Amino acid sequence: MSDYQKVIEKLIEFRDERNWQQFHDSKNLALALSIEAAELNELFLWKKEHELSDVNHEKLKEELADVLAYAFLLAEKHELDVFEIVLDKIRKNAAKYPVEKARGTAKKYTEL
């Protein structure tokens, strides 16, 4: 069993022990993911460049874990392999952002 599968198993065990599956429809998982991402962003809100390294590391870990947990649960609900979909997205982005055009720029692919 992979580490990823172990994490999914633990998330589902945690959820099911609390009878929370009833609340974990796709809409609510997506909303929870968005809210947790906002809480992650809040750690960096109003910080200047030189202050970014001072972000509370424990809070960063907790908020990032929440984001990942909801993303994993949403993927699991739709029987998606997170590694497969991320690798597929990298392939698609490689076509949209060829190295010779995208290297060193943050422009969107439509502007390259």
All heavy atoms as an XYZ file, in Angstrom:
935
protein
N       0.848     -1.185      0.000
C       0.000      0.000      0.000
C       0.892      1.246      0.000
O       1.821      1.356      0.785
C      -0.904     -0.009      1.238
C      -1.812      1.184      1.329
S      -2.887      1.263      2.797
C      -3.946     -0.131      2.521
N       0.579      2.174     -0.885
C       1.380      3.395     -0.983
C       1.069      4.342      0.172
O       0.048      4.216      0.852
C       1.080      4.102     -2.309
O      -0.208      4.689     -2.265
N       1.966      5.301      0.369
C       1.744      6.320      1.405
C       0.455      7.090      1.127
O      -0.300      7.415      2.041
C       2.925      7.280      1.478
C       4.162      6.640      2.072
O       4.035      5.598      2.748
O       5.256      7.185      1.870
N       0.222      7.385     -0.144
C      -0.997      8.101     -0.530
C      -2.235      7.296     -0.129
O      -3.179      7.847      0.457
C      -0.995      8.395     -2.029
C      -2.310      8.927     -2.533
C      -2.747     10.201     -2.179
C      -3.132      8.151     -3.347
C      -3.962     10.693     -2.629
C      -4.346      8.641     -3.797
C      -4.755      9.900     -3.436
O      -5.961     10.389     -3.872
N      -2.238      6.018     -0.433
C      -3.382      5.170     -0.077
C      -3.581      5.113      1.437
O      -4.717      5.109      1.924
C      -3.200      3.763     -0.639
C      -3.338      3.706     -2.149
C      -2.884      2.369     -2.722
O      -1.888      1.810     -2.296
N      -3.637      1.886     -3.691
N      -2.479      5.103      2.185
C      -2.578      5.115      3.649
C      -3.231      6.406      4.147
O      -4.048      6.382      5.066
C      -1.193      4.959      4.280
C      -0.588      3.587      4.130
C       0.816      3.561      4.717
C       1.525      2.287      4.335
N       2.938      2.303      4.716
N      -2.858      7.521      3.538
C      -3.441      8.810      3.935
C      -4.935      8.817      3.619
O      -5.747      9.219      4.460
C      -2.715      9.985      3.235
C      -3.474     11.290      3.409
C      -1.291     10.114      3.749
N      -5.306      8.375      2.434
C      -6.718      8.320      2.054
C      -7.483      7.426      3.026
O      -8.567      7.788      3.497
C      -6.894      7.814      0.611
C      -6.303      8.808     -0.391
C      -8.367      7.539      0.296
C      -6.979     10.155     -0.404
N      -6.918      6.272      3.335
C      -7.551      5.339      4.270
C      -7.773      6.004      5.634
O      -8.840      5.873      6.237
C      -6.667      4.099      4.410
C      -7.328      2.934      5.071
C      -6.425      1.711      5.038
O      -6.484      0.967      4.035
O      -5.664      1.520      6.007
N      -6.781      6.724      6.124
C      -6.895      7.412      7.418
C      -7.939      8.535      7.360
O      -8.699      8.730      8.310
C      -5.545      7.988      7.858
C      -4.589      6.956      8.386
C      -5.105      6.432      9.709
C      -4.084      5.550     10.370
N      -4.611      4.910     11.575
N      -7.968      9.286      6.259
C      -8.963     10.342      6.109
C     -10.377      9.761      6.131
O     -11.271     10.297      6.793
C      -8.744     11.106      4.798
C      -7.607     12.111      4.760
C      -7.344     12.548      3.329
C      -7.919     13.303      5.640
N     -10.569      8.667      5.413
C     -11.887      8.037      5.352
C     -12.264      7.446      6.710
O     -13.414      7.587      7.158
C     -11.922      6.971      4.237
C     -11.851      7.675      2.874
C     -13.169      6.093      4.342
C     -11.638      6.753      1.703
N     -11.316      6.830      7.375
C     -11.563      6.286      8.713
C     -11.983      7.408      9.668
O     -12.961      7.275     10.414
C     -10.307      5.589      9.223
C     -10.415      5.002     10.604
C      -9.096      4.389     11.068
O      -8.370      3.809     10.233
O      -8.793      4.514     12.272
N     -11.240      8.514      9.658
C     -11.549      9.667     10.502
C     -12.959     10.189     10.202
O     -13.762     10.417     11.103
C     -10.500     10.757     10.271
C     -10.711     12.005     11.072
C     -10.200     12.111     12.358
C     -11.417     13.078     10.544
C     -10.394     13.273     13.106
C     -11.621     14.235     11.279
C     -11.104     14.335     12.566
N     -13.244     10.349      8.908
C     -14.556     10.855      8.477
C     -15.676      9.910      8.897
O     -16.684     10.330      9.464
C     -14.547     11.018      6.957
C     -15.877     11.436      6.366
C     -15.972     11.154      4.894
N     -16.043      9.714      4.663
C     -15.847      9.150      3.477
N     -15.532      9.884      2.432
N     -15.950      7.844      3.331
N     -15.495      8.621      8.639
C     -16.558      7.654      8.893
C     -16.818      7.437     10.380
O     -17.966      7.220     10.780
C     -16.249      6.325      8.203
C     -16.347      6.431      6.680
O     -16.815      7.475      6.175
O     -15.944      5.469      6.001
N     -15.781      7.523     11.202
C     -15.972      7.396     12.650
C     -16.890      8.496     13.186
O     -17.568      8.311     14.192
C     -14.626      7.468     13.384
C     -13.780      6.236     13.243
C     -12.399      6.392     13.866
O     -11.973      7.541     14.166
O     -11.738      5.363     14.039
N     -16.911      9.631     12.501
C     -17.707     10.775     12.936
C     -19.015     10.906     12.153
O     -19.747     11.868     12.330
C     -16.876     12.052     12.794
C     -15.777     12.103     13.856
C     -14.568     12.901     13.426
N     -13.557     12.860     14.462
C     -12.705     11.835     14.632
N     -12.748     10.782     13.838
N     -11.812     11.860     15.603
N     -19.253      9.964     11.244
C     -20.443      9.980     10.392
C     -20.535     11.292      9.600
O     -21.596     11.912      9.495
C     -21.715      9.748     11.218
C     -22.922      9.458     10.333
O     -22.783      8.965      9.220
N     -24.102      9.774     10.828
N     -19.425     11.715      9.046
C     -19.376     12.955      8.292
C     -19.512     12.755      6.790
O     -19.599     13.729      6.045
C     -18.076     13.704      8.572
C     -18.013     14.346      9.931
C     -19.013     14.473     10.844
C     -16.866     14.957     10.510
N     -18.572     15.124     11.969
C     -17.244     15.434     11.795
C     -15.560     15.148     10.094
C     -16.366     16.094     12.643
C     -14.684     15.800     10.939
C     -15.077     16.273     12.191
N     -19.550     11.517      6.341
C     -19.663     11.282      4.898
C     -20.908     11.957      4.333
O     -20.901     12.438      3.206
C     -19.667      9.792      4.577
C     -19.651      9.524      3.087
C     -19.495      8.056      2.756
O     -19.522      7.209      3.622
N     -19.323      7.768      1.481
N     -21.949     12.034      5.145
C     -23.191     12.664      4.709
C     -22.999     14.128      4.310
O     -23.777     14.683      3.535
C     -24.248     12.561      5.815
C     -23.832     13.275      7.099
C     -24.820     13.098      8.223
O     -26.026     13.208      8.004
N     -24.321     12.827      9.419
N     -21.962     14.760      4.819
C     -21.689     16.161      4.515
C     -20.668     16.323      3.382
O     -20.434     17.435      2.924
C     -21.154     16.887      5.756
C     -22.013     16.712      6.976
C     -21.512     16.067      8.086
C     -23.321     17.174      6.997
C     -22.290     15.904      9.222
C     -24.112     17.009      8.128
C     -23.601     16.364      9.242
N     -20.067     15.228      2.971
C     -18.959     15.292      2.017
C     -19.394     15.063      0.579
O     -18.817     14.259     -0.142
C     -17.861     14.294      2.426
C     -17.066     14.751      3.601
N     -15.874     14.181      3.944
C     -17.277     15.731      4.509
C     -15.391     14.780      5.020
N     -16.229     15.716      5.384
N     -20.393     15.819      0.147
C     -20.726     15.789     -1.277
C     -19.701     16.654     -2.009
O     -18.916     17.376     -1.388
C     -22.163     16.267     -1.521
C     -22.419     17.670     -0.990
O     -21.736     18.609     -1.450
O     -23.282     17.818     -0.111
N     -19.702     16.584     -3.313
C     -18.692     17.297     -4.110
C     -18.701     18.798     -3.864
O     -17.645     19.427     -3.738
C     -18.904     17.016     -5.597
O     -18.766     15.643     -5.847
N     -19.886     19.375     -3.799
C     -19.990     20.828     -3.585
C     -19.358     21.224     -2.258
O     -18.560     22.157     -2.199
C     -21.448     21.271     -3.622
C     -21.634     22.760     -3.296
C     -23.077     23.123     -2.983
C     -23.539     22.497     -1.714
N     -23.664     23.322     -0.534
N     -19.706     20.513     -1.198
C     -19.181     20.877      0.119
C     -17.688     20.616      0.237
O     -16.979     21.378      0.897
C     -19.961     20.162      1.225
C     -21.307     20.813      1.450
O     -21.417     22.032      1.465
N     -22.334     20.007      1.604
N     -17.202     19.567     -0.383
C     -15.755     19.326     -0.367
C     -15.023     20.428     -1.123
O     -13.984     20.912     -0.667
C     -15.423     17.952     -0.952
C     -15.805     16.760     -0.087
C     -15.646     15.454     -0.866
C     -14.977     16.722      1.195
N     -15.575     20.846     -2.261
C     -14.948     21.924     -3.034
C     -14.981     23.240     -2.256
O     -13.994     23.991     -2.238
C     -15.641     22.077     -4.389
N     -16.102     23.515     -1.597
C     -16.198     24.737     -0.791
C     -15.222     24.693      0.389
O     -14.553     25.691      0.690
C     -17.626     24.935     -0.289
C     -18.644     25.371     -1.344
C     -20.055     25.325     -0.776
C     -18.315     26.750     -1.865
N     -15.150     23.552      1.059
C     -14.220     23.412      2.183
C     -12.784     23.603      1.717
O     -11.985     24.261      2.390
C     -14.401     22.041      2.844
N     -12.466     23.062      0.559
C     -11.129     23.212     -0.015
C     -10.832     24.694     -0.263
O      -9.760     25.187      0.096
C     -11.038     22.410     -1.311
C      -9.794     22.536     -2.161
C      -8.547     22.172     -1.385
C      -9.921     21.645     -3.386
N     -11.786     25.393     -0.819
C     -11.612     26.812     -1.097
C     -11.442     27.616      0.190
O     -10.590     28.519      0.274
C     -12.827     27.325     -1.878
O     -12.733     28.699     -2.099
N     -12.234     27.306      1.191
C     -12.151     28.011      2.471
C     -10.804     27.755      3.140
O     -10.172     28.678      3.663
C     -13.332     27.604      3.376
C     -14.633     28.178      2.799
C     -13.110     28.065      4.818
C     -15.902     27.554      3.358
N     -10.361     26.515      3.118
C      -9.060     26.196      3.710
C      -7.930     26.868      2.933
O      -6.945     27.319      3.527
C      -8.852     24.684      3.796
C      -9.793     23.979      4.752
C      -9.694     24.445      6.196
O      -8.671     25.049      6.595
O     -10.656     24.210      6.946
N      -8.067     26.957      1.610
C      -7.058     27.657      0.807
C      -7.025     29.136      1.182
O      -5.949     29.742      1.254
C      -7.344     27.480     -0.681
N      -8.195     29.708      1.459
C      -8.253     31.107      1.900
C      -7.566     31.267      3.256
O      -6.868     32.260      3.486
C      -9.707     31.573      1.978
N      -7.750     30.301      4.150
C      -7.078     30.364      5.451
C      -5.560     30.245      5.281
O      -4.798     30.898      5.998
C      -7.616     29.281      6.377
C      -9.040     29.557      6.832
C      -9.623     28.477      7.725
O      -8.885     27.566      8.157
O     -10.838     28.549      7.993
N      -5.132     29.457      4.325
C      -3.705     29.364      4.007
C      -3.200     30.707      3.489
O      -2.160     31.207      3.933
C      -3.476     28.255      2.965
C      -2.065     28.070      2.448
C      -1.126     27.629      3.558
C      -2.064     27.051      1.313
N      -3.953     31.312      2.588
C      -3.574     32.628      2.063
C      -3.507     33.683      3.145
O      -2.667     34.583      3.103
C      -4.572     33.081      0.985
C      -4.365     32.376     -0.319
O      -3.265     31.948     -0.639
N      -5.437     32.256     -1.082
N      -4.396     33.574      4.126
C      -4.448     34.560      5.202
C      -3.125     34.637      5.975
O      -2.756     35.691      6.481
C      -5.589     34.215      6.156
C      -5.876     35.288      7.171
C      -7.081     34.965      8.038
O      -7.411     33.767      8.193
O      -7.679     35.909      8.559
N      -2.395     33.530      6.031
C      -1.099     33.532      6.714
C      -0.111     34.503      6.065
O       0.798     35.002      6.718
C      -0.485     32.130      6.722
C      -1.257     31.039      7.456
C      -0.564     29.691      7.282
C      -1.416     31.383      8.927
N      -0.308     34.765      4.781
C       0.610     35.619      4.025
C       0.049     37.019      3.774
O       0.752     37.892      3.280
C       0.952     34.959      2.688
C       1.638     33.641      2.846
C       0.912     32.453      2.781
C       2.991     33.573      3.096
C       1.547     31.229      2.946
C       3.631     32.355      3.266
C       2.905     31.187      3.188
N      -1.223     37.219      4.140
C      -1.897     38.485      3.877
C      -1.177     39.647      4.557
O      -0.829     39.570      5.736
C      -3.345     38.396      4.377
C      -4.232     39.595      4.108
C      -4.414     39.807      2.600
C      -5.587     39.398      4.770
N      -0.950     40.691      3.789
C      -0.351     41.952      4.235
C       1.126     41.843      4.613
O       1.700     42.776      5.146
C      -1.122     42.591      5.399
C      -2.605     42.638      5.171
C      -3.552     42.086      5.977
C      -3.302     43.249      4.086
N      -4.805     42.310      5.454
C      -4.675     43.035      4.282
C      -2.905     43.946      2.947
C      -5.643     43.489      3.411
C      -3.883     44.400      2.070
C      -5.222     44.168      2.310
N       1.728     40.702      4.364
C       3.154     40.543      4.664
C       3.972     41.128      3.518
O       3.648     40.971      2.355
C       3.506     39.059      4.845
C       2.727     38.353      5.946
C       3.552     38.228      7.180
C       2.951     37.355      8.232
N       1.694     37.719      8.794
N       5.047     41.781      3.882
C       5.997     42.268      2.886
C       6.953     41.133      2.548
O       7.060     40.150      3.281
C       6.747     43.477      3.437
C       5.823     44.650      3.757
C       6.607     45.915      3.917
C       5.780     47.089      4.319
N       4.625     47.386      3.564
N       7.627     41.268      1.441
C       8.533     40.211      0.957
C       9.479     39.711      2.042
O       9.648     38.515      2.225
C       9.333     40.727     -0.250
C      10.199     39.696     -0.912
C       9.422     38.628     -1.655
O       8.337     38.922     -2.162
O       9.925     37.483     -1.721
N      10.063     40.616      2.784
C      11.037     40.218      3.819
C      10.381     39.555      5.029
O      11.061     38.967      5.859
C      11.888     41.421      4.250
C      11.135     42.468      5.004
N      10.407     43.451      4.367
C      10.986     42.664      6.331
C       9.834     44.227      5.285
N      10.173     43.769      6.482
N       9.055     39.633      5.150
C       8.348     39.029      6.277
C       7.825     37.619      5.974
O       7.375     36.921      6.882
C       7.146     39.900      6.683
C       7.509     41.294      7.131
C       6.280     42.156      7.335
O       5.490     42.322      6.383
O       6.124     42.651      8.462
N       7.876     37.207      4.729
C       7.287     35.930      4.329
C       7.918     34.736      5.029
O       7.243     33.761      5.333
C       7.349     35.752      2.808
C       6.519     36.756      2.010
C       6.720     36.541      0.522
C       5.055     36.697      2.387
N       9.195     34.812      5.312
C       9.855     33.693      5.983
C       9.495     33.617      7.465
O       9.791     32.626      8.133
C      11.370     33.781      5.814
O      11.846     34.982      6.373
N       8.832     34.650      7.979
C       8.428     34.673      9.387
C       7.051     34.066      9.635
O       6.577     34.062     10.767
C       8.427     36.116      9.914
C       9.807     36.739      9.898
O      10.798     35.984      9.971
O       9.893     37.977      9.809
N       6.414     33.560      8.590
C       5.088     32.960      8.750
C       5.195     31.783      9.711
O       6.155     31.010      9.668
C       4.543     32.506      7.379
C       3.322     31.626      7.530
C       4.210     33.716      6.524
N       4.217     31.661     10.590
C       4.188     30.583     11.575
C       4.189     29.235     10.857
O       3.225     28.876     10.171
C       2.945     30.734     12.454
C       2.877     29.706     13.545
O       2.995     28.512     13.305
N       2.650     30.178     14.759
N       5.276     28.496     11.026
C       5.470     27.229     10.319
C       4.425     26.182     10.705
O       3.957     25.432      9.853
C       6.892     26.713     10.592
C       7.341     25.648      9.665
N       7.476     25.843      8.313
C       7.667     24.357      9.888
C       7.872     24.721      7.754
N       7.989     23.805      8.676
N       4.043     26.139     11.959
C       3.039     25.166     12.412
C       1.677     25.458     11.789
O       0.985     24.547     11.351
C       2.936     25.145     13.942
C       4.061     24.395     14.616
C       4.232     22.963     14.113
O       3.236     22.207     14.075
O       5.365     22.612     13.741
N       1.304     26.724     11.744
C       0.028     27.091     11.120
C       0.070     26.816      9.623
O      -0.930     26.383      9.046
C      -0.308     28.554     11.398
C      -0.735     28.800     12.823
C      -1.212     30.216     13.016
C      -1.640     30.383     14.464
N      -2.367     31.622     14.679
N       1.208     27.070      9.001
C       1.374     26.772      7.586
C       1.151     25.279      7.334
O       0.414     24.894      6.423
C       2.768     27.196      7.113
C       3.140     26.869      5.672
C       2.198     27.539      4.692
C       4.582     27.274      5.405
N       1.755     24.432      8.157
C       1.580     22.986      8.009
C       0.118     22.586      8.192
O      -0.410     21.775      7.427
C       2.450     22.237      9.015
C       3.928     22.274      8.695
C       4.851     21.531      9.623
C       4.334     20.911     10.851
N       5.370     20.318     11.712
N      -0.541     23.159      9.198
C      -1.932     22.800      9.475
C      -2.861     23.208      8.338
O      -3.712     22.420      7.917
C      -2.393     23.455     10.779
C      -1.794     22.813     12.005
C      -2.260     23.462     13.301
O      -3.307     24.160     13.287
O      -1.569     23.275     14.317
N      -2.706     24.426      7.855
C      -3.589     24.894      6.776
C      -3.318     24.146      5.479
O      -4.253     23.792      4.755
C      -3.463     26.406      6.579
C      -3.873     27.232      7.770
C      -5.287     26.973      8.272
O      -6.137     26.443      7.525
O      -5.552     27.300      9.441
N      -2.066     23.891      5.180
C      -1.740     23.135      3.977
C      -2.271     21.705      4.079
O      -2.801     21.157      3.099
C      -0.221     23.137      3.744
C       0.269     22.571      2.421
C      -0.411     23.232      1.232
C       1.778     22.720      2.334
N      -2.196     21.111      5.258
C      -2.749     19.768      5.468
C      -4.256     19.767      5.238
O      -4.796     18.822      4.631
C      -2.419     19.272      6.875
N      -4.950     20.809      5.699
C      -6.391     20.895      5.465
C      -6.705     20.986      3.979
O      -7.618     20.314      3.480
C      -6.979     22.120      6.182
C      -7.040     21.963      7.690
O      -6.986     20.820      8.186
O      -7.139     23.000      8.379
N      -5.960     21.799      3.253
C      -6.155     21.941      1.813
C      -5.952     20.583      1.130
O      -6.779     20.144      0.324
C      -5.198     22.997      1.214
C      -5.180     22.937     -0.307
C      -5.577     24.389      1.700
N      -4.858     19.928      1.458
C      -4.561     18.629      0.847
C      -5.613     17.581      1.213
O      -6.035     16.802      0.358
C      -3.169     18.159      1.254
C      -2.017     18.977      0.680
C      -0.709     18.611      1.373
C      -1.913     18.782     -0.821
N      -6.040     17.577      2.469
C      -7.030     16.589      2.908
C      -8.321     16.724      2.104
O      -8.858     15.719      1.612
C      -7.301     16.743      4.403
N      -8.824     17.935      1.957
C     -10.061     18.109      1.188
C      -9.853     17.810     -0.286
O     -10.737     17.255     -0.949
C     -10.648     19.503      1.403
C     -11.329     19.630      2.744
C     -10.885     20.543      3.685
C     -12.412     18.813      3.074
C     -11.505     20.651      4.927
C     -13.032     18.909      4.311
C     -12.578     19.827      5.235
O     -13.189     19.924      6.463
N      -8.699     18.159     -0.821
C      -8.409     17.825     -2.218
C      -8.361     16.312     -2.407
O      -8.918     15.773     -3.370
C      -7.091     18.470     -2.654
N      -7.712     15.618     -1.489
C      -7.643     14.155     -1.569
C      -9.024     13.526     -1.458
O      -9.356     12.589     -2.189
C      -6.737     13.588     -0.475
C      -5.272     13.862     -0.644
C      -4.401     13.619      0.398
C      -4.747     14.362     -1.821
C      -3.039     13.849      0.270
C      -3.389     14.602     -1.964
C      -2.530     14.344     -0.919
N      -9.850     14.034     -0.528
C     -11.197     13.481     -0.361
C     -12.062     13.728     -1.599
O     -12.832     12.856     -2.009
C     -11.867     14.068      0.882
C     -11.371     13.520      2.216
C     -11.878     14.387      3.373
C     -11.797     12.060      2.399
N     -11.923     14.891     -2.211
C     -12.677     15.187     -3.426
C     -12.227     14.286     -4.571
O     -13.052     13.745     -5.315
C     -12.520     16.667     -3.792
C     -13.355     17.175     -4.958
C     -14.857     16.965     -4.722
C     -13.063     18.658     -5.198
N     -10.929     14.096     -4.689
C     -10.404     13.194     -5.722
C     -10.888     11.767     -5.482
O     -11.314     11.076     -6.414
C      -8.877     13.242     -5.747
N     -10.844     11.335     -4.245
C     -11.277      9.973     -3.907
C     -12.754      9.789     -4.213
O     -13.171      8.764     -4.753
C     -10.988      9.696     -2.422
C     -11.209      8.265     -1.992
C     -12.632      7.959     -1.570
O     -13.357      8.879     -1.154
O     -13.023      6.783     -1.661
N     -13.559     10.785     -3.919
C     -15.002     10.721     -4.177
C     -15.279     10.487     -5.654
O     -16.225      9.799     -6.023
C     -15.683     11.993     -3.693
C     -17.183     11.997     -3.930
C     -17.856     13.099     -3.168
C     -19.359     12.929     -3.143
N     -19.806     11.705     -2.507
N     -14.448     11.062     -6.506
C     -14.642     10.944     -7.957
C     -13.720      9.898     -8.589
O     -13.560      9.878     -9.808
C     -14.471     12.317     -8.612
C     -15.576     13.257     -8.258
N     -16.768     13.294     -8.934
C     -15.697     14.150     -7.243
C     -17.565     14.190     -8.373
N     -16.935     14.720     -7.342
N     -13.124      9.087     -7.728
C     -12.248      7.991     -8.173
C     -11.134      8.486     -9.086
O     -10.830      7.896    -10.115
C     -13.073      6.885     -8.839
C     -14.094      6.272     -7.902
C     -14.969      5.218     -8.549
O     -14.815      4.931     -9.761
O     -15.825      4.673     -7.829
N     -10.530      9.597     -8.684
C      -9.412     10.172     -9.432
C      -8.112      9.877     -8.695
O      -8.046     10.013     -7.477
C      -9.595     11.686     -9.567
C     -10.863     12.143    -10.287
C     -11.013     13.651    -10.169
C     -10.846     11.707    -11.736
N      -7.115      9.515     -9.441
C      -5.779      9.297     -8.888
C      -5.055     10.641     -8.928
O      -4.787     11.176    -10.014
C      -5.044      8.254     -9.732
C      -3.635      7.976     -9.268
O      -2.896      8.938     -8.965
O      -3.271      6.799     -9.219
N      -4.752     11.201     -7.766
C      -4.173     12.545     -7.732
C      -2.847     12.619     -8.474
O      -2.564     13.624     -9.125
C      -4.017     13.102     -6.297
C      -5.366     13.323     -5.649
C      -3.135     12.260     -5.448
N      -2.056     11.581     -8.399
C      -0.769     11.599     -9.094
C      -0.979     11.579    -10.603
O      -0.317     12.314    -11.339
C       0.104     10.426     -8.642
C       0.426     10.490     -7.173
C      -0.149      9.594     -6.291
C       1.268     11.461     -6.660
C       0.121      9.658     -4.930
C       1.544     11.539     -5.309
C       0.965     10.636     -4.434
N      -1.908     10.785    -11.054
C      -2.213     10.693    -12.481
C      -2.744     12.017    -13.012
O      -2.311     12.489    -14.076
C      -3.237      9.581    -12.703
C      -3.585      9.333    -14.150
C      -4.625      8.226    -14.287
O      -4.414      7.139    -13.704
O      -5.632      8.462    -14.974
N      -3.667     12.649    -12.287
C      -4.245     13.891    -12.798
C      -3.242     15.044    -12.758
O      -3.258     15.904    -13.631
C      -5.582     14.257    -12.115
C      -5.413     14.543    -10.630
C      -6.618     13.170    -12.343
C      -6.683     15.026     -9.929
N      -2.351     15.046    -11.771
C      -1.324     16.091    -11.726
C      -0.322     15.892    -12.867
O       0.048     16.851    -13.556
C      -0.616     16.135    -10.355
C       0.617     17.022    -10.397
C      -1.578     16.618     -9.276
N       0.102     14.651    -13.091
C       1.029     14.386    -14.203
C       0.391     14.731    -15.543
O       1.051     15.287    -16.430
C       1.495     12.931    -14.175
C       2.418     12.568    -13.012
C       2.672     11.060    -12.986
C       3.721     13.335    -13.084
N      -0.899     14.442    -15.696
C      -1.613     14.788    -16.922
C      -1.654     16.302    -17.105
O      -1.450     16.826    -18.198
C      -3.030     14.204    -16.890
C      -3.772     14.409    -18.191
O      -3.189     14.122    -19.260
O      -4.935     14.854    -18.137
N      -1.885     17.025    -16.019
C      -1.927     18.488    -16.091
C      -0.547     19.062    -16.440
O      -0.443     20.035    -17.202
C      -2.428     19.061    -14.759
C      -2.603     20.540    -14.753
C      -3.676     21.007    -15.715
C      -3.895     22.503    -15.562
N      -4.903     23.013    -16.462
N       0.510     18.459    -15.918
C       1.868     18.900    -16.266
C       2.100     18.723    -17.764
O       2.648     19.615    -18.429
C       2.930     18.141    -15.440
C       2.853     18.553    -13.970
C       4.334     18.389    -16.002
C       3.679     17.676    -13.037
N       1.656     17.590    -18.314
C       1.804     17.353    -19.763
C       1.045     18.409    -20.563
O       1.558     18.956    -21.547
C       1.328     15.948    -20.127
C       2.300     14.841    -19.765
C       1.873     13.492    -20.345
N       0.708     12.942    -19.662
C       0.744     12.250    -18.529
N       1.895     12.015    -17.952
N      -0.363     11.781    -18.000
N      -0.184     18.702    -20.149
C      -0.980     19.717    -20.850
C      -0.324     21.091    -20.752
O      -0.268     21.833    -21.739
C      -2.394     19.770    -20.273
C      -3.238     18.573    -20.629
C      -4.598     18.644    -19.967
C      -5.418     17.412    -20.303
N      -6.713     17.390    -19.592
N       0.166     21.432    -19.557
C       0.819     22.728    -19.382
C       2.120     22.823    -20.166
O       2.483     23.907    -20.638
C       1.061     23.012    -17.903
C      -0.197     23.462    -17.195
O      -1.168     23.853    -17.821
N      -0.193     23.391    -15.879
N       2.822     21.704    -20.309
C       4.064     21.701    -21.099
C       3.770     22.082    -22.549
O       4.562     22.790    -23.183
C       4.737     20.338    -21.020
N       2.629     21.638    -23.052
C       2.239     21.992    -24.425
C       1.826     23.467    -24.513
O       2.121     24.140    -25.500
C       1.105     21.094    -24.904
N       1.143     23.960    -23.487
C       0.690     25.352    -23.483
C       1.824     26.328    -23.184
O       1.775     27.484    -23.602
C      -0.420     25.540    -22.441
C      -1.719     24.907    -22.852
C      -2.850     24.898    -21.852
C      -2.916     25.818    -20.738
N      -4.099     25.619    -19.865
N       2.815     25.867    -22.427
C       3.930     26.721    -22.008
C       5.264     26.111    -22.449
O       6.032     25.628    -21.626
C       3.931     26.888    -20.480
C       2.745     27.640    -19.952
C       1.612     26.959    -19.512
C       2.760     29.024    -19.873
C       0.512     27.651    -19.013
C       1.668     29.728    -19.378
C       0.553     29.032    -18.955
O      -0.532     29.717    -18.464
N       5.551     26.116    -23.751
C       6.829     25.556    -24.199
C       8.001     26.330    -23.586
O       7.935     27.552    -23.434
C       6.789     25.708    -25.718
C       5.672     26.637    -26.016
C       4.769     26.676    -24.837
N       9.038     25.604    -23.219
C      10.187     26.195    -22.536
C      10.730     27.406    -23.277
O      10.999     28.450    -22.668
C      11.303     25.133    -22.329
C      12.560     25.773    -21.774
C      10.810     24.021    -21.427
N      10.878     27.285    -24.579
C      11.493     28.376    -25.353
C      10.673     29.662    -25.309
O      11.209     30.750    -25.516
C      11.742     27.956    -26.811
C      10.520     27.538    -27.597
C      10.087     26.088    -27.393
O      10.714     25.361    -26.599
O       9.094     25.694    -28.020
N       9.373     29.572    -25.016
C       8.536     30.776    -24.923
C       8.265     31.189    -23.474
O       8.105     32.370    -23.191
C       7.193     30.538    -25.616
C       7.283     30.426    -27.113
C       5.895     30.273    -27.692
C       5.942     30.208    -29.211
N       4.588     30.079    -29.776
N       8.200     30.234    -22.570
C       7.738     30.513    -21.211
C       8.856     30.706    -20.192
O       8.608     31.229    -19.104
C       6.816     29.383    -20.739
N      10.055     30.303    -20.528
C      11.154     30.369    -19.557
C      11.377     31.795    -19.048
O      11.583     32.722    -19.821
C      12.429     29.824    -20.174
C      13.581     29.748    -19.196
C      14.766     29.023    -19.829
N      15.864     28.957    -18.913
C      16.025     28.015    -17.987
N      15.153     27.053    -17.875
N      17.063     28.027    -17.189
N      11.275     31.957    -17.738
C      11.572     33.231    -17.105
C      10.463     34.263    -17.164
O      10.665     35.409    -16.762
N       9.287     33.883    -17.637
C       8.180     34.822    -17.691
C       6.957     34.248    -16.996
O       6.745     33.046    -16.988
C       7.824     35.215    -19.151
O       6.763     36.169    -19.130
C       7.407     34.020    -19.979
N       6.147     35.127    -16.424
C       4.918     34.700    -15.760
C       3.699     34.962    -16.642
O       2.568     34.873    -16.178
C       4.768     35.437    -14.432
N       3.918     35.249    -17.915
C       2.802     35.516    -18.817
C       1.943     34.276    -18.993
O       2.434     33.155    -18.997
C       3.316     35.935    -20.203
C       3.967     37.297    -20.232
C       4.430     37.616    -21.627
C       5.114     38.963    -21.680
N       5.636     39.237    -23.024
N       0.649     34.532    -19.179
C      -0.281     33.444    -19.462
C       0.002     32.926    -20.870
O       0.482     33.669    -21.745
C      -1.717     33.954    -19.350
C      -2.741     32.857    -19.418
C      -4.123     33.350    -19.047
C      -5.081     32.181    -19.129
N      -6.400     32.511    -18.673
N      -0.319     31.651    -21.087
C      -0.006     31.026    -22.371
C      -0.597     31.752    -23.564
O      -0.050     31.745    -24.663
C      -0.438     29.552    -22.386
C      -1.926     29.329    -22.350
C      -2.651     29.146    -23.522
C      -2.614     29.292    -21.148
C      -4.019     28.943    -23.493
C      -3.976     29.087    -21.117
C      -4.674     28.918    -22.287
O      -6.028     28.719    -22.250
N      -1.714     32.448    -23.359
C      -2.333     33.197    -24.454
C      -1.533     34.460    -24.813
O      -1.792     35.076    -25.839
C      -3.778     33.607    -24.078
O      -3.755     34.322    -22.850
C      -4.672     32.376    -23.952
N      -0.587     34.828    -23.953
C       0.216     36.032    -24.177
C       1.636     35.719    -24.628
O       2.419     36.632    -24.862
C       0.264     36.862    -22.903
C      -1.087     37.351    -22.437
C      -1.038     38.035    -21.082
O       0.054     38.123    -20.493
O      -2.090     38.456    -20.602
N       1.984     34.441    -24.724
C       3.349     34.067    -25.109
C       3.596     34.247    -26.589
O       2.736     34.127    -27.400
C       3.646     32.622    -24.710
C       3.670     32.341    -23.215
C       3.856     30.860    -22.962
C       4.796     33.127    -22.547
